[in-house]
Amino acid sequence: SSPPICSSETPMVDCCEIYHQEPPQQKEIKEKPREEKRPRESPKVDQGRINALQILDAISAGDGSRAGEVSTMLEQHASDREICHSCAKAAERISSSEQGLEQLTTVGTMQSLLQAWQTHRNDTSLTVHVRNIVARFWDRASGDNQWICSPAQMALGKELMSGQSEWLADAHRAAVSLHEKGYKTAAMELYRLCIDELEKAHGAENQCALQAQNNLAVLYEECQQFQEAEKLHTEVCKKMEEQFGAEHGDVTSSKFNLAALKAKMGSLEESEAMYRNVLEVRERTLGPQHANTLRAKANLADILRRQDRLEEAEAMLTNLVDQARVSFGRDDATTLKGRCQLAHILALQGDETRHRQAEAHLREVVSRREQKLGPSHPETLTALGRLAFVLECSNPREAEQLNEQIWQRLDALAPSEKRRGRARQGGFSLSLAELGEPEREETLVRQVVERRSSTLGATHPDTLAARAELANILARKEGPEAAEESLALRREVANLSETCLGVEHVETLAAKAALAGAILRSLGPDANPADVKTARAEAEELHLKATARFKAAQAPLPTPAFPSAFAAYAPASNKIAVLAQG
């Protein structure tokens, strides 16, 4: 309430003295009238302002149709902190749906809100609302590459990066997420923007800027831009070592990535030297059983394999598996991956004892991964594929059965456009063989191939399946002519499948694996060593290309509901450095 308003001071009237005589008659003194107290005038009511606040309070969650009203309020009342606060609160409610966030960015509400935030930065509550909307923007960007690649969203993203360091960290995390999901164009553009803003805000030597450059170099490498990747990796590695010293974790990670790139470019000696340096530092600073130490050891062993130093690689991997078992247990991913790699080295050395050891390793890995990860997990299927590859020469029938298990499991999980076609002709041929009429197989399947080629076309999945089955039948026949035709058919099916169906189609993966096995079985005991080496390398490459696509061939996971601004951030892969917040 207002303080009381005091009247002007009135003159005091003297008290009468008591006399023993009659007091003289006094003149009547008229009292001055008192001033009336006037109430303080109340401020005029701004009905337009009240209406604006009521309109903003009435906006419901996810209602993107009201985004334009928020923009209008921000323009008309930019200097009114209370209305700007209500606008931010209403905009946060609108951003709780994808459609709402889309409208906020389309009609310019986000830009107006950023200007209001700049004006009233001391308003903590307004800042929190804006922060939550920005977090939702980057959450959307991290999973929607087409959306963030639009010029309008990319321009807004750049503007958001310059707001607060926390928002820039969100942008880098979005780039990492896009990178991991395979959205390379969007990730590359965001990485570049993040690097520019980080260098502008903190300088070119800033650790976060260097981490973002490392990530961009990794992405260049994945896009086969090896020269750009090598240049950037080298610059980052040099700056980090000068700033943090040779034993810093980010420095060894940068050298690790550069060593991997050198290996991919064929510079095996340089790669080996770098891996040995990383391994020596990590053994000293992290310990011989640390996961990062074992990862460097595994990559070094692979470099030794590629240089045909198989005994060195075997010794190194045997030591790795023993250390992983002690540190992480028999079922740990590092242990099982090490055993797969060791099995590969053992199988390459050719003698029967090591071949049996390789088979035993892989059978146990398959069993443990089926129990822990499930029968259709990509890592389980990869181990099963490696076991089939090892058995191609010693037990081709079981290898074929194992491969068929893989394709059936992939068919069950793949989206319809990536599955194999109708039931393959192999089931019918097998029935003929069981009935004692194997000589009719080839004739009948050739007829099927001709009929499907004329009616469906040579590149139809069912035609390709029939041709693949004909290749199987010819492979079981004796004689060089049948073997040669079988191998030629497999090459045609593999090439046509990849061209017409795509690299991730199950039929393509099956064709590549079958071709790899056929190449291995085509090597006779009197084959030229150089030819054997070339053929094994081709078969190995085909096998690795097929198994690398197992994850991509499966159906994508269901899209989650639009994420909260406070959704937990999942860590990135080991190769991609993550920008630490703050």
C-alpha positions in Angstrom: 0.0 0.0 0.0 1.1 3.6 -0.6 2.5 5.5 2.4 0.1 8.0 4.0 0.1 11.5 2.5 0.9 14.1 5.4 -1.1 17.4 5.6 0.6 20.7 6.1 1.5 21.5 9.7 -1.2 23.4 11.6 -0.3 26.2 14.2 -0.4 25.0 17.8 -3.0 26.7 20.1 -1.5 27.8 23.4 -3.0 26.3 26.6 -5.1 28.7 28.8 -3.4 29.8 32.0 -5.4 29.6 35.2 -6.0 32.9 36.7 -7.6 33.8 40.0 -9.4 36.6 38.3 -11.9 36.3 35.6 -10.2 35.9 32.3 -10.7 38.5 29.8 -13.1 37.6 26.9 -11.0 36.2 24.0 -11.7 36.6 20.4 -12.9 33.5 18.6 -10.1 32.0 16.6 -11.2 30.4 13.4 -9.5 27.1 12.6 -7.9 26.9 9.2 -9.5 24.3 7.1 -7.3 21.1 6.7 -6.3 20.1 3.2 -8.0 16.9 2.1 -5.8 13.9 1.5 -5.8 12.9 -2.1 -5.2 9.3 -3.0 -2.3 8.5 -5.3 -3.3 8.0 -8.9 -3.0 4.4 -10.0 -1.1 3.8 -13.3 -3.0 3.5 -16.4 -3.8 -0.1 -17.3 -2.1 -1.2 -20.6 -4.8 -3.5 -21.9 -2.8 -4.4 -25.0 0.0 -5.7 -22.9 -2.3 -7.7 -20.8 -3.9 -9.2 -23.9 -0.4 -10.1 -25.2 0.5 -12.0 -22.1 -2.9 -13.8 -22.1 -2.4 -14.8 -25.7 1.1 -16.2 -25.0 -0.1 -18.1 -21.9 -2.8 -19.8 -24.0 -0.5 -21.3 -26.5 -0.5 -25.1 -26.1 2.4 -27.6 -26.4 3.4 -28.5 -30.0 1.1 -26.0 -31.7 3.3 -24.8 -34.5 0.5 -22.7 -36.0 1.0 -20.2 -33.2 4.7 -19.6 -34.0 3.9 -16.5 -36.1 2.1 -14.9 -33.2 5.2 -15.3 -31.0 7.3 -13.7 -33.7 4.9 -10.7 -33.8 4.9 -10.3 -30.0 8.7 -10.3 -30.0 8.8 -7.6 -32.7 6.2 -5.4 -31.0 7.5 -5.7 -27.4 11.2 -6.3 -27.9 12.1 -4.0 -24.9 9.5 -5.6 -22.5 11.3 -8.2 -20.6 8.2 -9.8 -19.2 6.6 -10.3 -22.6 9.9 -11.6 -24.0 10.1 -14.1 -21.2 6.5 -15.2 -22.0 7.4 -15.5 -25.6 10.4 -17.7 -24.8 8.2 -19.9 -22.6 5.5 -20.2 -25.3 8.2 -21.0 -27.9 9.6 -23.8 -25.8 6.1 -25.4 -25.5 5.7 -25.1 -29.3 9.1 -26.8 -29.9 8.0 -29.9 -28.1 6.9 -31.4 -31.4 8.7 -31.7 -34.7 6.1 -29.7 -36.5 6.3 -27.0 -33.9 10.1 -26.7 -34.1 9.8 -26.7 -37.9 7.5 -23.6 -37.7 9.7 -21.8 -35.2 12.6 -22.1 -37.6 10.6 -21.4 -40.7 8.8 -18.2 -39.8 11.9 -16.7 -38.1 10.7 -17.0 -34.5 14.1 -18.5 -33.4 16.0 -15.5 -34.9 13.7 -13.0 -33.1 14.0 -15.0 -29.9 17.8 -14.9 -30.1 17.7 -11.1 -30.5 15.4 -10.8 -27.4 17.8 -13.1 -25.5 20.7 -10.8 -26.4 18.7 -7.8 -25.0 17.7 -9.5 -21.8 20.6 -11.9 -21.1 20.4 -11.2 -17.4 17.0 -12.9 -17.2 18.0 -16.4 -16.1 14.5 -17.9 -16.7 14.4 -16.6 -20.3 17.9 -18.0 -20.9 16.7 -21.5 -19.7 13.8 -21.5 -22.1 15.9 -20.4 -25.0 18.6 -23.0 -24.1 16.0 -25.8 -24.1 14.8 -24.8 -27.6 18.3 -24.8 -28.9 18.9 -28.2 -27.4 15.9 -29.5 -29.3 17.1 -27.9 -32.5 20.4 -29.8 -32.3 18.6 -33.0 -31.2 16.6 -32.8 -34.4 19.7 -32.0 -36.4 21.6 -35.0 -35.1 19.2 -37.4 -36.6 17.7 -35.7 -39.7 20.4 -35.0 -42.2 18.1 -33.6 -44.9 16.6 -31.1 -42.5 19.8 -29.7 -41.2 21.3 -29.6 -44.7 18.7 -27.1 -45.9 20.2 -23.6 -46.3 17.8 -22.1 -43.8 18.5 -24.6 -41.0 22.3 -24.5 -41.7 22.2 -20.7 -41.5 20.3 -20.8 -38.2 22.6 -23.4 -36.9 25.6 -21.2 -37.6 23.9 -18.3 -35.8 23.2 -20.6 -32.8 26.8 -21.7 -32.6 27.9 -18.1 -31.8 25.4 -17.8 -28.9 27.0 -19.7 -26.0 29.9 -22.2 -25.8 27.4 -24.8 -24.5 25.4 -24.4 -27.7 28.5 -24.9 -29.8 29.2 -28.1 -27.9 25.7 -29.2 -28.8 26.4 -28.5 -32.5 29.6 -30.6 -32.4 27.8 -33.5 -30.7 25.2 -33.3 -33.5 28.0 -33.5 -36.1 29.4 -36.6 -34.3 26.0 -38.2 -34.3 25.4 -37.6 -38.0 29.0 -38.9 -38.7 28.3 -42.1 -36.8 25.0 -42.6 -38.6 26.7 -42.3 -42.0 25.2 -38.9 -43.0 28.6 -37.7 -44.3 27.6 -34.6 -46.2 25.7 -33.1 -43.2 28.4 -34.1 -40.7 31.2 -32.6 -42.9 29.4 -29.2 -43.2 28.7 -29.1 -39.4 32.3 -30.0 -38.6 33.5 -27.2 -40.8 31.2 -24.7 -39.1 32.1 -25.9 -35.6 35.9 -25.6 -36.4 35.4 -22.0 -37.7 33.4 -20.9 -34.6 35.8 -22.7 -32.2 38.8 -21.1 -33.7 37.1 -17.7 -33.8 36.1 -18.0 -30.1 39.1 -19.8 -28.6 41.9 -19.8 -31.2 43.4 -22.3 -33.6 45.3 -24.2 -30.9 42.2 -24.8 -28.7 41.8 -28.5 -27.7 38.1 -28.6 -28.8 38.9 -27.1 -32.2 41.7 -29.7 -32.7 39.3 -32.5 -31.7 36.7 -31.3 -34.3 39.5 -31.2 -36.9 40.4 -34.7 -36.0 36.9 -35.8 -36.6 36.8 -34.0 -39.9 40.0 -35.8 -40.9 38.4 -39.2 -40.0 35.4 -38.3 -42.2 37.7 -37.3 -45.1 39.3 -40.7 -44.8 35.9 -42.5 -44.8 35.0 -40.5 -47.9 38.2 -41.7 -49.6 39.6 -38.2 -49.6 43.0 -39.5 -48.4 45.1 -36.5 -49.3 42.9 -34.1 -47.4 42.7 -36.5 -44.5 46.4 -37.0 -44.3 47.1 -33.3 -44.4 44.6 -32.5 -41.6 45.6 -35.5 -39.5 49.2 -34.4 -39.7 48.5 -30.8 -38.7 46.3 -31.9 -35.8 48.9 -34.4 -34.5 51.7 -31.8 -34.7 49.7 -29.1 -32.9 48.5 -31.4 -30.2 52.0 -32.8 -29.5 53.4 -29.3 -29.3 50.7 -28.2 -26.9 50.1 -31.2 -24.7 53.2 -33.4 -25.0 53.8 -36.8 -26.6 52.1 -38.8 -23.9 48.7 -37.0 -23.8 45.7 -39.2 -24.6 44.5 -36.9 -27.4 48.0 -37.0 -29.0 48.2 -40.8 -29.0 44.6 -40.9 -30.4 45.6 -38.6 -33.2 48.7 -40.7 -34.0 46.5 -43.8 -33.9 44.2 -42.3 -36.5 47.1 -41.2 -38.7 48.6 -44.6 -38.5 45.3 -46.2 -39.6 45.2 -43.7 -42.6 48.7 -44.5 -43.6 47.8 -48.2 -43.6 44.8 -47.6 -45.7 47.0 -45.7 -48.2 49.5 -48.6 -48.4 52.3 -46.9 -46.3 52.7 -50.0 -44.1 56.2 -49.2 -42.7 55.1 -45.7 -41.6 52.0 -47.1 -40.2 53.9 -49.8 -38.3 56.3 -47.2 -36.8 53.4 -45.0 -35.6 51.5 -47.9 -34.1 54.6 -49.0 -32.2 55.0 -45.5 -30.8 51.4 -45.4 -29.7 51.6 -48.9 -28.2 54.8 -48.1 -26.3 53.3 -44.9 -24.8 50.0 -46.5 -23.9 51.7 -49.5 -22.3 53.7 -47.1 -20.1 50.9 -44.6 -19.3 47.7 -46.7 -19.4 49.1 -50.2 -18.7 49.4 -53.3 -21.0 45.9 -54.5 -20.3 44.0 -51.2 -21.0 41.4 -51.4 -23.8 43.2 -48.6 -25.8 46.5 -50.4 -25.4 45.0 -53.6 -26.7 43.4 -51.8 -29.6 46.7 -50.4 -30.7 48.2 -53.9 -30.4 45.4 -55.4 -32.6 46.0 -52.8 -35.3 49.7 -53.4 -35.2 49.2 -57.1 -35.6 47.1 -56.5 -38.7 49.9 -54.4 -40.2 52.2 -57.4 -39.6 49.7 -59.7 -41.3 49.6 -57.5 -44.4 53.4 -57.7 -44.5 53.2 -61.5 -44.3 54.9 -61.5 -40.9 52.3 -64.1 -39.7 54.3 -65.6 -36.8 54.9 -62.1 -35.3 51.3 -61.3 -35.7 50.2 -64.7 -34.1 52.4 -64.1 -31.1 51.1 -60.6 -30.6 47.5 -61.6 -30.9 47.9 -64.6 -28.6 49.3 -62.2 -26.0 46.4 -59.8 -26.6 43.8 -62.5 -26.1 45.4 -63.6 -22.9 45.5 -60.1 -21.5 41.9 -59.4 -22.6 40.6 -62.5 -20.8 42.3 -61.4 -17.6 41.1 -57.8 -17.8 37.6 -58.1 -19.3 36.6 -61.8 -19.2 36.0 -64.5 -21.8 32.7 -63.0 -23.1 33.9 -59.4 -23.5 33.8 -57.8 -26.9 37.6 -57.1 -26.9 38.4 -60.7 -26.1 36.1 -62.2 -28.7 37.2 -59.8 -31.4 40.8 -60.6 -30.6 40.1 -64.3 -31.0 38.5 -63.7 -34.4 41.6 -61.9 -35.5 43.8 -64.6 -34.1 41.8 -67.2 -35.9 42.3 -65.3 -39.2 46.1 -65.4 -38.7 46.1 -69.1 -37.8 44.1 -70.0 -40.8 46.4 -68.1 -43.1 49.4 -70.1 -42.1 48.1 -73.1 -43.8 49.1 -76.1 -41.6 46.4 -78.4 -40.4 47.0 -77.8 -36.7 46.6 -74.1 -36.9 43.6 -74.5 -39.1 41.9 -76.6 -36.4 42.8 -74.0 -33.8 41.3 -71.3 -36.0 38.1 -73.3 -36.4 37.9 -73.9 -32.6 38.3 -70.2 -31.8 35.6 -69.2 -34.3 33.1 -71.9 -33.1 33.4 -70.7 -29.6 33.1 -67.0 -30.5 30.0 -67.8 -32.5 28.5 -69.7 -29.6 29.3 -66.9 -27.0 28.0 -64.1 -29.3 24.8 -66.0 -30.0 24.2 -66.3 -26.2 25.2 -62.8 -25.3 24.1 -60.7 -28.4 21.6 -63.0 -30.1 21.8 -65.1 -33.3 21.1 -62.2 -35.7 23.4 -59.6 -34.2 25.8 -58.2 -36.8 28.9 -59.3 -34.7 27.4 -62.8 -34.4 26.9 -63.0 -38.2 30.4 -61.6 -38.8 31.9 -64.5 -36.7 29.6 -67.0 -38.5 30.7 -65.7 -41.8 34.4 -65.9 -40.9 33.9 -69.5 -39.8 32.2 -70.3 -43.1 35.1 -68.7 -44.9 37.7 -70.8 -43.0 35.7 -74.0 -43.8 35.4 -73.2 -47.6 38.3 -75.6 -48.5 38.2 -78.2 -45.7 34.4 -78.5 -45.4 32.6 -76.7 -48.3 29.3 -78.3 -47.5 29.2 -77.0 -44.0 30.4 -73.6 -45.2 27.5 -73.4 -47.6 25.1 -74.3 -44.8 26.5 -71.7 -42.5 26.3 -69.1 -45.2 22.6 -70.0 -45.8 21.9 -69.5 -42.0 23.4 -66.0 -42.3 21.2 -65.1 -45.3 18.1 -66.5 -43.7 18.7 -64.5 -40.6 19.3 -61.3 -42.6 16.2 -62.0 -44.7 14.2 -62.1 -41.5 15.4 -58.7 -40.3 16.0 -56.8 -43.6 13.4 -54.4 -45.0 11.4 -55.9 -47.9 13.4 -54.1 -50.5 16.7 -55.7 -49.3 15.5 -59.3 -49.0 16.1 -62.2 -51.4 13.3 -63.1 -53.7 11.1 -66.2 -53.8 12.3 -69.5 -52.4 15.5 -70.4 -54.0 15.8 -73.2 -56.5 18.3 -75.0 -54.2 15.4 -76.6 -52.3 14.0 -78.3 -55.4 17.5 -79.4 -56.5 18.2 -80.9 -53.1 14.9 -82.9 -53.4 16.1 -84.3 -56.7 19.4 -85.3 -55.3 17.7 -87.1 -52.4 15.5 -89.0 -54.9 18.7 -90.2 -56.6 18.3 -88.1 -59.7 21.2 -85.6 -59.4 21.9 -85.8 -63.1 18.6 -83.9 -63.8 19.5 -81.0 -61.6 21.6 -79.1 -64.1 19.2 -79.5 -66.9 16.2 -78.4 -64.9 18.0 -75.4 -63.4 19.3 -74.3 -66.8 15.7 -74.3 -68.0 14.6 -72.2 -65.0 17.4 -69.7 -65.7 16.4 -69.4 -69.4 12.7 -69.1 -68.6 13.3 -66.4 -65.9 15.7 -64.5 -68.1 13.2 -64.3 -70.9 10.1 -63.4 -68.7 11.6 -61.5 -65.8 14.9 -60.2 -67.2 18.5 -61.1 -66.6 18.8 -58.7 -63.6 15.7 -59.8 -61.8 16.4 -61.2 -58.2 14.7 -64.5 -59.0 16.8 -64.9 -62.2 20.0 -64.1 -60.3 19.0 -66.6 -57.6 18.5 -69.3 -60.3 21.9 -68.5 -61.8 23.5 -68.7 -58.4 22.0 -72.1 -57.9 23.3 -73.3 -61.3 26.8 -72.2 -60.1 26.3 -74.3 -57.0 25.4 -77.4 -59.1 28.4 -76.9 -61.4 30.7 -76.5 -58.5 29.7 -79.9 -57.2 30.6 -81.5 -60.6 34.1 -82.8 -61.4 36.2 -81.4 -64.1 37.9 -78.0 -64.9 35.2 -76.9 -67.4 32.4 -77.1 -64.8 34.5 -75.3 -62.2 35.5 -72.6 -64.7 31.8 -72.0 -65.7 30.7 -72.0 -62.1 33.3 -69.3 -61.1 32.4 -67.2 -64.1 28.7 -67.4 -63.2 29.4 -66.3 -59.7 31.3 -63.3 -60.9 28.4 -62.3 -63.1 25.9 -62.8 -60.4 28.0 -60.8 -57.9 28.5 -57.9 -60.3 24.9 -57.8 -61.5 23.5 -58.0 -57.9 25.6 -55.1 -56.7 24.7 -53.0 -59.8 21.0 -53.7 -59.9 20.1 -54.5 -56.3 22.5 -52.4 -54.3 25.5 -53.2 -52.1 23.4 -53.8 -49.0 20.9 -56.3 -50.6 21.0 -59.7 -49.1 21.3 -61.3 -52.6 24.4 -59.1 -53.2 26.0 -60.2 -49.9 25.3 -63.8 -50.6 26.7 -63.5 -54.1 30.0 -61.9 -52.8 30.4 -64.6 -50.1 29.8 -67.4 -52.6 32.3 -65.8 -55.1 34.9 -65.6 -52.3 34.5 -69.3 -51.5 34.6 -70.3 -55.1 37.9 -68.4 -55.6 39.5 -70.2 -52.6 38.3 -73.6 -53.9 39.6 -73.0 -57.3 43.2 -73.0 -56.1 44.7 -76.3 -56.9 47.7 -77.9 -55.1 50.0 -77.0 -58.0 49.0 -73.4 -58.3 51.6 -70.7 -58.6 52.4 -69.1 -55.2 52.0 -65.6 -56.7 48.6 -66.6 -58.1 47.6 -68.1 -54.8 48.4 -64.9 -53.0 46.5 -62.8 -55.4 43.4 -65.1 -55.3 43.4 -65.2 -51.5 43.7 -61.4 -51.3 40.7 -61.1 -53.7 38.6 -63.7 -51.7 39.5 -61.9 -48.5 38.4 -58.5 -49.8 35.1 -59.9 -51.0 34.5 -61.6 -47.7 35.2 -58.4 -45.7 33.0 -56.3 -48.0 30.1 -58.7 -47.5 30.5 -59.0 -43.7 31.0 -55.2 -43.3 27.4 -54.7 -44.7 25.7 -57.0 -42.3 24.6 -54.2 -40.0 23.4 -51.9 -42.9 21.4 -54.8 -44.5 19.2 -55.1 -41.5 16.1 -53.0 -41.0 16.7 -49.7 -39.2 15.6 -49.4 -35.6 12.2 -47.7 -35.0 12.4 -43.9 -34.9 12.0 -42.8 -31.3 9.6 -40.1 -30.3 10.8 -36.6 -30.7 13.5 -36.3 -28.0 13.3 -34.1 -24.9 15.7 -31.2 -24.6 17.2 -33.1 -21.7 17.7 -36.4 -23.5 20.9 -38.2 -22.5 23.8 -38.0 -24.9 25.2 -41.3 -26.1 29.0 -41.4 -26.3 30.6 -41.6 -29.7 32.7 -44.4 -31.1 36.3 -44.8 -30.1 37.7 -43.3 -33.2 35.7 -40.1 -33.1 36.8 -37.7 -30.4 33.8 -36.1 -28.6 33.9 -32.4 -27.7 33.7 -32.1 -23.9 31.1 -29.7 -22.7 32.5 -26.5 -21.2 
